[in-house]
Amino acid sequence: MVRDTCLCLHVQRAARALARRYDHALRPVRLTNGQFSLLMSLNRASPAAIGDVANLLDMDRTTLTASLKPLARRGLVEIEIDPADRRGRRLRLTPAGHRLLRRAMPLWEAAQQETARLLGESDPQKLRGALNRLSAGS
């Protein structure tokens, strides 16, 4: 019964399959779907506080810091001391990070279109809304 009806199980399976689909699509630019989302969260006019990015991505700060390291080593992200609070850190995309996102966007868009096609007659906006409600309730 649980195998056939458990929403958690079915969402987890779908999430893993979806992550693999986007990982495959982003492979030509050497990004995972998680790295792409992280870079996109930094695609803004001014540097982001690490806590704000962690909240946006629903990650703890330790996991976010670990996720930033390979991107920083590739020269895609800079981690700066927050001038308003020297204990804090601010995150900024480098010019190389912006260039990589421009190359990654068409790959992501193709994965988006294919995913929408696979959803068939399902309404992606309704699905996003339902998933957002689930996320907000945690």
DSSP file (Angstrom, degrees, kcal/mol; ACC not computed):
  #  RESIDUE AA STRUCTURE BP1 BP2  ACC     N-H-->O    O-->H-N    N-H-->O    O-->H-N    TCO  KAPPA ALPHA  PHI   PSI    X-CA   Y-CA   Z-CA
    1    1 A M     >        0   0    0      0, 0.0     4,-1.7     0, 0.0     5,-0.3   0.000 360.0 360.0 360.0 -46.6    0.0    0.0    0.0
    2    2 A V  H  >  +     0   0    0      1,-0.2     4,-2.7     2,-0.2     3,-0.3   0.927 360.0  55.0 -61.7 -44.2    2.7    2.5    1.0
    3    3 A R  H  4 S+     0   0    0      1,-0.2    -1,-0.2     2,-0.2     7,-0.0   0.870 115.3  39.0 -54.8 -38.6    4.6    1.8   -2.3
    4    4 A D  H  4 S+     0   0    0     -3,-0.2    -1,-0.2     1,-0.1    -2,-0.2   0.694 129.3  25.8 -87.8 -20.0    1.6    2.7   -4.3
    5    5 A T  H  < S+     0   0    0     -4,-1.7     2,-0.5    -3,-0.3    -2,-0.2   0.593  79.8 117.6-122.6 -14.0    0.2    5.6   -2.3
    6    6 A C     X  -     0   0    0     -4,-2.7     4,-2.0    -5,-0.3     5,-0.2  -0.436  42.8-163.6 -68.8 113.7    3.0    7.4   -0.4
    7    7 A L  H  > S+     0   0    0     -2,-0.5     4,-2.7     1,-0.2     5,-0.2   0.888  89.3  55.5 -61.9 -40.0    3.2   10.9   -1.7
    8    8 A C  H  > S+     0   0    0      1,-0.2     4,-2.6     2,-0.2    -1,-0.2   0.935 108.2  47.7 -60.3 -47.4    6.7   11.3   -0.1
    9    9 A L  H  > S+     0   0    0      1,-0.2     4,-2.4     2,-0.2    -1,-0.2   0.925 114.2  46.3 -58.9 -46.6    8.0    8.3   -1.9
   10   10 A H  H  X S+     0   0    0     -4,-2.0     4,-2.2     2,-0.2    -1,-0.2   0.866 113.3  48.4 -69.6 -36.0    6.6    9.4   -5.3
   11   11 A V  H  X S+     0   0    0     -4,-2.7     4,-2.8     2,-0.2    -1,-0.2   0.913 111.9  50.3 -68.6 -41.8    7.9   13.0   -4.9
   12   12 A Q  H  X S+     0   0    0     -4,-2.6     4,-2.3    -5,-0.2    -2,-0.2   0.928 111.8  47.3 -61.6 -44.8   11.3   11.7   -3.9
   13   13 A R  H  X S+     0   0    0     -4,-2.4     4,-2.3     1,-0.2    -1,-0.2   0.932 114.5  46.5 -61.6 -45.6   11.5    9.4   -6.9
   14   14 A A  H  X S+     0   0    0     -4,-2.2     4,-2.8     1,-0.2     5,-0.2   0.897 110.7  53.3 -64.1 -39.8   10.4   12.2   -9.2
   15   15 A A  H  X S+     0   0    0     -4,-2.8     4,-2.6     2,-0.2    -1,-0.2   0.912 109.8  47.4 -63.0 -42.5   12.8   14.7   -7.7
   16   16 A R  H  X S+     0   0    0     -4,-2.3     4,-2.3     2,-0.2    -1,-0.2   0.920 114.0  47.0 -65.3 -42.7   15.7   12.3   -8.2
   17   17 A A  H  X S+     0   0    0     -4,-2.3     4,-2.0     2,-0.2    -2,-0.2   0.909 113.6  48.4 -64.9 -41.3   14.7   11.7  -11.8
   18   18 A L  H  X S+     0   0    0     -4,-2.8     4,-2.3     2,-0.2     5,-0.2   0.909 110.2  51.5 -65.5 -42.4   14.2   15.4  -12.5
   19   19 A A  H  X S+     0   0    0     -4,-2.6     4,-2.8     1,-0.2    14,-0.3   0.914 109.6  50.0 -61.1 -42.8   17.6   16.2  -10.9
   20   20 A R  H  X S+     0   0    0     -4,-2.3     4,-2.5     2,-0.2    -1,-0.2   0.896 108.6  53.5 -62.3 -39.2   19.3   13.6  -13.2
   21   21 A R  H  X S+     0   0    0     -4,-2.0     4,-2.0     2,-0.2    -2,-0.2   0.932 113.8  41.1 -61.2 -47.1   17.5   15.1  -16.2
   22   22 A Y  H  X S+     0   0    0     -4,-2.3     4,-2.2     2,-0.2    -2,-0.2   0.869 112.3  55.0 -72.1 -36.2   18.8   18.6  -15.4
   23   23 A D  H  X S+     0   0    0     -4,-2.8     4,-0.7    -5,-0.2    -2,-0.2   0.934 110.0  47.5 -58.5 -45.0   22.3   17.3  -14.5
   24   24 A H  H >< S+     0   0    0     -4,-2.5     3,-0.8     1,-0.2    -2,-0.2   0.918 111.4  50.1 -62.3 -43.9   22.5   15.6  -17.9
   25   25 A A  H 3< S+     0   0    0     -4,-2.0    -1,-0.2     1,-0.2    -2,-0.2   0.859 114.7  43.8 -63.4 -35.5   21.3   18.8  -19.7
   26   26 A L  H ><>S+     0   0    0     -4,-2.2     3,-1.6     1,-0.2     5,-1.5   0.472  84.3  98.6 -91.1  -3.1   23.9   20.9  -17.9
   27   27 A R  G X<5S+     0   0    0     -3,-0.8     3,-2.1    -4,-0.7    -1,-0.2   0.846  72.0  64.9 -55.5 -37.7   26.8   18.5  -18.2
   28   28 A P  G 3 5S+     0   0    0      0, 0.0    -1,-0.3     0, 0.0    -2,-0.1   0.775 108.3  41.1 -60.2 -23.2   28.3   20.4  -21.3
   29   29 A V  G < 5S-     0   0    0     -3,-1.6    -2,-0.2     2,-0.2     3,-0.1   0.235 116.7-115.4-105.9  13.3   29.0   23.4  -19.0
   30   30 A R  T < 5S+     0   0    0     -3,-2.1     2,-0.3     1,-0.2    -3,-0.2   0.883  72.0 128.3  57.9  44.5   30.2   21.1  -16.2
   31   31 A L      < -     0   0    0     -5,-1.5     2,-0.2    -8,-0.2    -1,-0.2  -0.952  50.3-141.9-125.3 148.8   27.4   22.1  -13.8
   32   32 A T     >  -     0   0    0     -2,-0.3     4,-2.4    -3,-0.1     5,-0.2  -0.599  36.3-105.7 -92.7 167.8   25.0   20.1  -11.7
   33   33 A N  H  > S+     0   0    0    -14,-0.3     4,-2.3    -2,-0.2     5,-0.2   0.874 122.9  52.6 -62.2 -35.5   21.4   21.3  -11.3
   34   34 A G  H  > S+     0   0    0      2,-0.2     4,-2.1     1,-0.2    -1,-0.2   0.898 109.3  48.0 -66.6 -41.0   22.2   22.3   -7.7
   35   35 A Q  H  > S+     0   0    0      2,-0.2     4,-2.8     1,-0.2     5,-0.2   0.896 110.6  52.3 -65.8 -39.7   25.2   24.4   -8.9
   36   36 A F  H  X S+     0   0    0     -4,-2.4     4,-2.7     2,-0.2    -2,-0.2   0.938 110.3  47.9 -60.5 -47.0   23.1   26.0  -11.6
   37   37 A S  H  X S+     0   0    0     -4,-2.3     4,-1.9     2,-0.2    -1,-0.2   0.892 112.2  50.1 -61.3 -40.0   20.4   27.0   -9.0
   38   38 A L  H  X S+     0   0    0     -4,-2.1     4,-0.8     2,-0.2    -2,-0.2   0.936 111.7  46.9 -64.8 -46.7   23.1   28.4   -6.7
   39   39 A L  H >< S+     0   0    0     -4,-2.8     3,-1.0     1,-0.2     4,-0.4   0.912 111.4  52.1 -61.8 -41.6   24.7   30.4   -9.5
   40   40 A M  H >< S+     0   0    0     -4,-2.7     3,-1.2     1,-0.3    -1,-0.2   0.861 103.0  58.3 -63.3 -34.5   21.3   31.7  -10.5
   41   41 A S  H 3< S+     0   0    0     -4,-1.9    -1,-0.3     1,-0.3    -2,-0.2   0.729 108.1  47.6 -67.0 -19.7   20.6   32.7   -6.9
   42   42 A L  T << S+     0   0    0     -3,-1.0     2,-2.1    -4,-0.8    51,-0.6   0.422  79.8 107.8 -98.0  -0.8   23.7   35.0   -7.1
   43   43 A N    <   +     0   0    0     -3,-1.2     2,-0.3    -4,-0.4    -1,-0.1  -0.528  57.2 111.1 -80.2  79.0   22.7   36.5  -10.5
   44   44 A R  S    S-     0   0    0     -2,-2.1    49,-0.2     2,-0.1     4,-0.1  -0.909  80.2-102.1-148.2 168.5   21.8   39.9   -9.0
   45   45 A A  S    S+     0   0    0     -2,-0.3    -1,-0.1     2,-0.1    -3,-0.0   0.849 101.3  31.9 -69.1 -35.9   23.1   43.4   -9.0
   46   46 A S  S    S-     0   0    0      1,-0.1    45,-0.1    -3,-0.0    -2,-0.1  -0.866  98.1 -83.4-124.4 157.8   24.7   43.4   -5.6
   47   47 A P        -     0   0    0      0, 0.0     2,-0.3     0, 0.0    45,-0.2  -0.229  46.0-129.2 -58.5 145.4   26.4   40.7   -3.5
   48   48 A A  E     -A   91   0A   0     43,-2.4    43,-3.0    -6,-0.1     2,-0.2  -0.755  15.8-114.8 -99.5 141.0   24.1   38.4   -1.5
   49   49 A A  E  >  -A   90   0A   0     -2,-0.3     4,-2.0    41,-0.2     3,-0.3  -0.517  25.7-125.6 -68.8 140.5   24.4   37.7    2.1
   50   50 A I  H  > S+     0   0    0     39,-2.1     4,-2.4     1,-0.2     5,-0.2   0.861 109.9  54.3 -59.7 -36.8   25.2   34.0    2.7
   51   51 A G  H  > S+     0   0    0     38,-0.3     4,-2.3     1,-0.2    -1,-0.2   0.877 106.1  52.2 -65.1 -37.5   22.2   33.6    5.0
   52   52 A D  H  > S+     0   0    0     -3,-0.3     4,-2.4     2,-0.2    -2,-0.2   0.907 111.3  46.5 -64.9 -41.4   19.8   35.1    2.4
   53   53 A V  H  X S+     0   0    0     -4,-2.0     4,-2.5     2,-0.2    -2,-0.2   0.913 110.8  52.6 -67.5 -42.1   21.1   32.6   -0.2
   54   54 A A  H  X>S+     0   0    0     -4,-2.4     5,-2.7    -5,-0.2     4,-0.6   0.916 111.7  46.7 -59.0 -43.0   20.8   29.7    2.3
   55   55 A N  H ><5S+     0   0    0     -4,-2.3     3,-0.7     3,-0.2    -2,-0.2   0.929 111.3  51.0 -65.1 -44.8   17.2   30.7    3.0
   56   56 A L  H 3<5S+     0   0    0     -4,-2.4    -2,-0.2     1,-0.2    -1,-0.2   0.911 118.0  37.9 -58.6 -43.7   16.3   31.1   -0.7
   57   57 A L  H 3<5S-     0   0    0     -4,-2.5    -1,-0.2    -5,-0.1    -2,-0.2   0.462 108.4-124.4 -88.3  -1.5   17.7   27.6   -1.5
   58   58 A D  T <<5 +     0   0    0     -3,-0.7     2,-0.3    -4,-0.6    -3,-0.2   0.929  66.3 133.7  55.4  49.4   16.4   26.1    1.8
   59   59 A M      < -     0   0    0     -5,-2.7    -1,-0.2    -6,-0.2     2,-0.2  -0.899  60.7-112.0-122.5 152.5   19.9   24.9    2.7
   60   60 A D     >  -     0   0    0     -2,-0.3     4,-2.3     1,-0.1     5,-0.2  -0.536  34.4-112.3 -78.5 158.2   21.8   25.2    5.9
   61   61 A R  H  > S+     0   0    0      1,-0.2     4,-2.8     2,-0.2     5,-0.2   0.832 114.9  55.7 -62.5 -34.5   24.8   27.5    5.8
   62   62 A T  H  > S+     0   0    0      2,-0.2     4,-2.1     1,-0.2    -1,-0.2   0.924 110.0  45.1 -65.5 -44.1   27.3   24.7    6.2
   63   63 A T  H  > S+     0   0    0      2,-0.2     4,-2.2     1,-0.2    -2,-0.2   0.904 113.4  50.9 -65.2 -41.3   25.9   22.8    3.2
   64   64 A L  H  X S+     0   0    0     -4,-2.3     4,-1.9     2,-0.2    -2,-0.2   0.929 109.0  50.7 -61.4 -45.4   25.8   26.1    1.2
   65   65 A T  H  X S+     0   0    0     -4,-2.8     4,-1.2     1,-0.2    -1,-0.2   0.911 111.3  48.2 -59.7 -42.6   29.5   26.8    2.1
   66   66 A A  H  < S+     0   0    0     -4,-2.1     3,-0.2     1,-0.2    -1,-0.2   0.880 111.0  51.5 -64.9 -37.2   30.5   23.3    1.0
   67   67 A S  H  X S+     0   0    0     -4,-2.2     4,-0.6     1,-0.2    -1,-0.2   0.792 106.7  54.9 -69.9 -28.0   28.6   23.8   -2.3
   68   68 A L  H  X S+     0   0    0     -4,-1.9     4,-2.7     1,-0.2     5,-0.2   0.805  90.2  76.2 -74.4 -29.9   30.3   27.1   -3.0
   69   69 A K  H  X S+     0   0    0     -4,-1.2     4,-2.6     1,-0.2     5,-0.2   0.895  95.5  44.2 -55.8 -50.4   33.8   25.8   -2.7
   70   70 A P  H  > S+     0   0    0      0, 0.0     4,-1.5     0, 0.0    -1,-0.2   0.867 115.1  50.4 -65.3 -31.3   34.0   24.0   -6.1
   71   71 A L  H  <>S+     0   0    0     -4,-0.6     5,-2.7    -3,-0.2     6,-0.8   0.881 111.2  48.0 -70.7 -37.2   32.4   27.1   -7.8
   72   72 A A  H ><5S+     0   0    0     -4,-2.7     3,-1.5     4,-0.2    -1,-0.2   0.905 108.7  54.0 -67.5 -41.1   34.9   29.4   -6.1
   73   73 A R  H 3<5S+     0   0    0     -4,-2.6    -1,-0.2     1,-0.3    -2,-0.2   0.845 106.9  52.4 -61.4 -32.4   37.8   27.1   -7.2
   74   74 A R  T 3<5S-     0   0    0     -4,-1.5    -1,-0.3    -5,-0.2    -2,-0.2   0.493 118.1-115.9 -80.7  -2.8   36.5   27.4  -10.8
   75   75 A G  T < 5S+     0   0    0     -3,-1.5    22,-0.4     2,-0.2    21,-0.4   0.754  85.0 116.5  76.9  23.9   36.5   31.2  -10.5
   76   76 A L  S   <S+     0   0    0     -5,-2.7    18,-2.2     1,-0.2     2,-0.4   0.701  73.2  34.0 -95.3 -23.4   32.7   31.5  -10.9
   77   77 A V  E     -B   93   0A   0     -6,-0.8     2,-0.4    16,-0.3    16,-0.2  -0.982  64.0-152.8-135.7 142.0   31.9   32.9   -7.4
   78   78 A E  E     -B   92   0A   0     14,-3.1    14,-2.2    -2,-0.4     2,-0.6  -0.952   7.9-152.2-113.3 138.3   33.7   35.2   -5.0
   79   79 A I  E     -B   91   0A   0     -2,-0.4     2,-0.3    12,-0.2    12,-0.2  -0.953  23.6-177.0-110.2 117.4   33.2   35.1   -1.3
   80   80 A E  E     -B   90   0A   0     10,-3.2    10,-2.9    -2,-0.6     2,-0.3  -0.779  32.1-103.8-116.2 155.1   33.8   38.5    0.3
   81   81 A I  E     -B   89   0A   0     -2,-0.3     8,-0.2     8,-0.2     5,-0.1  -0.613  43.0-113.2 -72.7 135.8   33.8   39.8    3.8
   82   82 A D  E >   -B   85   0A   0      6,-2.3     3,-0.6     3,-0.5     6,-0.2  -0.602  19.6-150.9 -71.9 118.8   30.6   41.7    4.5
   83   83 A P  T 3  S+     0   0    0      0, 0.0     3,-0.3     0, 0.0    -1,-0.2   0.785  96.0  52.2 -64.9 -24.7   31.6   45.3    5.0
   84   84 A A  T 3  S+     0   0    0      1,-0.3     2,-0.3     2,-0.0    -2,-0.1   0.752 127.9  16.9 -81.1 -24.2   28.6   45.9    7.3
   85   85 A D  E X   - B   0  82A   0     -3,-0.6     3,-2.5     3,-0.1    -3,-0.5  -0.790  67.8-157.7-150.7  99.7   29.5   42.9    9.6
   86   86 A R  E 3  S+     0   0A   0      1,-0.3    -4,-0.1    -3,-0.3    -1,-0.1   0.628  92.8  62.5 -60.7 -14.1   33.0   41.5    9.2
   87   87 A R  E 3  S+     0   0A   0     -6,-0.1    -1,-0.3     2,-0.0     2,-0.1   0.747  96.5  75.3 -79.0 -23.3   31.8   38.2   10.6
   88   88 A G  E <  S-     0   0A   0     -3,-2.5    -6,-2.3    -6,-0.2     2,-0.4  -0.368  71.3-139.4 -88.7 166.2   29.4   37.8    7.7
   89   89 A R  E     - B   0  81A   0     -8,-0.2   -39,-2.1    -2,-0.1     2,-0.4  -0.944   5.7-154.9-125.7 147.6   30.1   36.8    4.1
   90   90 A R  E     -AB  49  80A   0    -10,-2.9   -10,-3.2    -2,-0.4     2,-0.4  -0.927  12.3-143.2-119.9 147.1   28.7   38.1    0.8
   91   91 A L  E     +AB  48  79A   0    -43,-3.0   -43,-2.4    -2,-0.4     2,-0.4  -0.907  18.8 178.2-117.1 137.5   28.6   36.1   -2.4
   92   92 A R  E     - B   0  78A   0    -14,-2.2   -14,-3.1    -2,-0.4     2,-0.3  -0.999  28.5-123.2-139.9 138.4   29.1   37.5   -5.9
   93   93 A L  E     - B   0  77A   0    -51,-0.6   -16,-0.3    -2,-0.4   -17,-0.1  -0.600  30.4-137.2 -72.5 139.8   29.2   36.0   -9.3
   94   94 A T     >  -     0   0    0    -18,-2.2     4,-2.3    -2,-0.3     5,-0.2  -0.447  30.2 -99.1 -85.8 169.0   32.4   36.7  -11.2
   95   95 A P  H  > S+     0   0    0      0, 0.0     4,-2.4     0, 0.0     5,-0.2   0.889 129.0  53.5 -54.9 -37.8   32.5   37.7  -14.8
   96   96 A A  H  > S+     0   0    0    -21,-0.4     4,-2.4     2,-0.2   -20,-0.2   0.880 106.4  52.5 -64.4 -36.8   33.3   34.1  -15.6
   97   97 A G  H  > S+     0   0    0    -22,-0.4     4,-2.2     2,-0.2    -1,-0.2   0.904 109.3  48.6 -64.4 -41.6   30.2   33.0  -13.6
   98   98 A H  H  X S+     0   0    0     -4,-2.3     4,-2.0     2,-0.2    -2,-0.2   0.912 111.8  49.7 -63.7 -42.0   28.0   35.4  -15.6
   99   99 A R  H  X S+     0   0    0     -4,-2.4     4,-1.7     1,-0.2    -2,-0.2   0.913 110.1  50.4 -63.4 -41.8   29.5   34.0  -18.9
  100  100 A L  H  X S+     0   0    0     -4,-2.4     4,-2.2     1,-0.2    -1,-0.2   0.900 108.3  52.3 -65.1 -40.0   28.9   30.4  -17.8
  101  101 A L  H  X S+     0   0    0     -4,-2.2     4,-2.2     1,-0.2    -1,-0.2   0.895 106.2  54.1 -62.1 -38.7   25.3   31.2  -16.9
  102  102 A R  H  < S+     0   0    0     -4,-2.0    -1,-0.2     1,-0.2    -2,-0.2   0.885 112.3  44.2 -62.8 -36.4   24.7   32.7  -20.3
  103  103 A R  H  X S+     0   0    0     -4,-1.7     4,-0.5     1,-0.2    -2,-0.2   0.832 115.0  49.5 -73.3 -32.3   26.0   29.4  -21.8
  104  104 A A  H  X S+     0   0    0     -4,-2.2     4,-2.6     1,-0.2     3,-0.4   0.789  92.5  76.4 -78.5 -28.6   24.0   27.3  -19.4
  105  105 A M  H  X S+     0   0    0     -4,-2.2     4,-3.0     1,-0.2     5,-0.2   0.890  93.4  48.8 -56.3 -46.8   20.6   29.1  -19.9
  106  106 A P  H  > S+     0   0    0      0, 0.0     4,-2.0     0, 0.0    -1,-0.2   0.869 112.6  50.5 -62.3 -32.4   19.8   27.5  -23.3
  107  107 A L  H  X S+     0   0    0     -4,-0.5     4,-1.9    -3,-0.4    -2,-0.2   0.921 112.6  45.9 -67.8 -43.9   20.6   24.1  -21.9
  108  108 A W  H  X S+     0   0    0     -4,-2.6     4,-2.6     2,-0.2    -1,-0.2   0.914 110.9  53.2 -63.7 -43.6   18.4   24.7  -18.9
  109  109 A E  H  X S+     0   0    0     -4,-3.0     4,-2.5    -5,-0.2    -2,-0.2   0.895 108.1  50.4 -60.4 -40.4   15.6   26.1  -21.2
  110  110 A A  H  X S+     0   0    0     -4,-2.0     4,-2.4     2,-0.2    -1,-0.2   0.911 111.1  48.4 -64.0 -41.6   15.7   22.9  -23.3
  111  111 A A  H  X S+     0   0    0     -4,-1.9     4,-2.4     2,-0.2    -2,-0.2   0.890 110.8  52.2 -64.7 -38.5   15.4   20.8  -20.1
  112  112 A Q  H  X S+     0   0    0     -4,-2.6     4,-2.6     2,-0.2    -2,-0.2   0.938 110.6  47.0 -60.6 -47.9   12.5   22.9  -19.0
  113  113 A Q  H  X S+     0   0    0     -4,-2.5     4,-2.2     1,-0.2    -2,-0.2   0.908 112.9  48.5 -63.5 -42.3   10.7   22.5  -22.2
  114  114 A E  H  X S+     0   0    0     -4,-2.4     4,-2.3     2,-0.2    -1,-0.2   0.897 111.5  50.3 -65.6 -39.3   11.3   18.7  -22.3
  115  115 A T  H  X S+     0   0    0     -4,-2.4     4,-1.7     2,-0.2    -2,-0.2   0.921 110.3  49.4 -64.6 -43.5   10.1   18.4  -18.7
  116  116 A A  H  X S+     0   0    0     -4,-2.6     4,-0.5     1,-0.2    -1,-0.2   0.892 110.2  52.1 -61.5 -38.9    6.9   20.4  -19.5
  117  117 A R  H >< S+     0   0    0     -4,-2.2     3,-1.2     1,-0.2    -2,-0.2   0.918 108.4  50.4 -63.2 -42.7    6.4   18.1  -22.4
  118  118 A L  H 3< S+     0   0    0     -4,-2.3    -1,-0.2     1,-0.3    -2,-0.2   0.797 101.6  61.9 -66.9 -27.9    6.7   15.0  -20.2
  119  119 A L  H >< S-     0   0    0     -4,-1.7     3,-2.0     1,-0.2    -1,-0.3   0.671  88.8-173.4 -71.1 -15.0    4.2   16.5  -17.8
  120  120 A G  T <<  -     0   0    0     -3,-1.2    -1,-0.2    -4,-0.5    -2,-0.1  -0.354  64.1  -3.1  63.2-126.4    1.7   16.3  -20.6
  121  121 A E  T 3  S+     0   0    0     -2,-0.2    -1,-0.3    -3,-0.1    -2,-0.1   0.465 103.6 116.2 -83.2   0.0   -1.6   18.0  -19.8
  122  122 A S  S <  S-     0   0    0     -3,-2.0     3,-0.1    -6,-0.1    -3,-0.1  -0.343  73.0-118.0 -63.4 151.5   -0.5   18.7  -16.2
  123  123 A D     >  -     0   0    0      1,-0.2     4,-2.4     2,-0.0     3,-0.3  -0.834  18.8-160.2 -96.1 107.3   -0.3   22.4  -15.4
  124  124 A P  H  > S+     0   0    0      0, 0.0     4,-2.8     0, 0.0     5,-0.2   0.853  91.9  54.6 -56.4 -35.6    3.3   23.3  -14.5
  125  125 A Q  H  > S+     0   0    0      2,-0.2     4,-2.3     1,-0.2     5,-0.1   0.910 109.3  46.6 -65.9 -41.1    2.2   26.5  -12.8
  126  126 A K  H  > S+     0   0    0     -3,-0.3     4,-2.6     2,-0.2    -1,-0.2   0.900 112.2  51.2 -65.5 -39.9   -0.2   24.5  -10.5
  127  127 A L  H  X S+     0   0    0     -4,-2.4     4,-2.7     2,-0.2     5,-0.2   0.938 110.1  48.6 -62.6 -46.6    2.5   22.0   -9.8
  128  128 A R  H  X S+     0   0    0     -4,-2.8     4,-2.8     1,-0.2    -2,-0.2   0.914 111.4  51.3 -58.6 -42.5    4.9   24.7   -8.8
  129  129 A G  H  X S+     0   0    0     -4,-2.3     4,-2.2     2,-0.2    -2,-0.2   0.928 111.0  46.7 -60.4 -45.8    2.3   26.2   -6.6
  130  130 A A  H  X S+     0   0    0     -4,-2.6     4,-2.2     2,-0.2    -2,-0.2   0.917 113.8  47.9 -63.2 -43.4    1.6   22.9   -4.9
  131  131 A L  H  X S+     0   0    0     -4,-2.7     4,-2.6     1,-0.2    -2,-0.2   0.891 110.4  52.2 -65.5 -38.8    5.3   22.3   -4.4
  132  132 A N  H  X S+     0   0    0     -4,-2.8     4,-2.5    -5,-0.2    -1,-0.2   0.892 108.1  51.4 -63.8 -38.9    5.8   25.8   -3.0
  133  133 A R  H  X S+     0   0    0     -4,-2.2     4,-1.3     2,-0.2    -2,-0.2   0.913 110.9  48.5 -63.7 -41.4    2.9   25.2   -0.5
  134  134 A L  H  < S+     0   0    0     -4,-2.2     4,-0.3     1,-0.2     3,-0.2   0.924 112.5  48.5 -62.3 -43.5    4.6   22.0    0.6
  135  135 A S  H >< S+     0   0    0     -4,-2.6     3,-1.3     1,-0.2    -2,-0.2   0.894 109.5  51.9 -63.8 -41.0    8.0   23.8    0.9
  136  136 A A  H 3< S+     0   0    0     -4,-2.5    -1,-0.2     1,-0.3    -2,-0.2   0.773 103.0  60.3 -68.3 -25.9    6.5   26.7    2.9
  137  137 A G  T 3<        0   0    0     -4,-1.3    -1,-0.3    -3,-0.2    -2,-0.2   0.544 360.0 360.0 -80.2  -5.5    4.9   24.2    5.4
  138  138 A S    <         0   0    0     -3,-1.3    -1,-0.2    -4,-0.3    -2,-0.1   0.499 360.0 360.0 -87.0 360.0    8.2   22.7    6.5
